[in-house]
Amino acid sequence: PSSKMAAPILLRLLALLPASLCFQLAPQQRSLGPAWAPRAGAALAQAEADPGGGDDDGLSLGDELASQLRQALGSMEKEELRASDERVLDSMVDERKQAFNAVQGDLADAASKLQDELESRLEAELTSVKAEAMAKIDAAVDKLRASAAAAEPAAAAA
């Protein structure tokens, strides 16, 4: 990968490493103490902005950091490596959970809208069927009343 792409990845990796290990990455910067991190961040930002510039020996800041990271990781104890791996995996799982929760929320919203739409359609259809049935019942009642009214004078005449 290019140094422009490697720098953000390395920054993420560095953020997951213990603070004691970060100072092992650049022993010459130890005298700067906590001020080293912002300066390193500024240097990384400059390297990303100007990928062609930098050292005369052809190594970019990303390559240098990658080399120092490999050296520091090689000198780490197994327990620290395991803890670092756990942090990386936990971070990846958290990112996937967030992505899944976002998709799940979108699906729940879509399902809710669909359910509301179906309920309104069913209610409209039910109202239509009910009105049609009531009209048929009213027509049948009117017909029975008419036939009953016609049958009364005939029954009275007999």
Summary of the structure (lengths in Angstrom):
residues: 158
radius of gyration: 38.9
end to end distance: 110.1
largest distance: 127.5
contacts: 357
relative contact order: 0.07
helix: 87%
strand: 0%
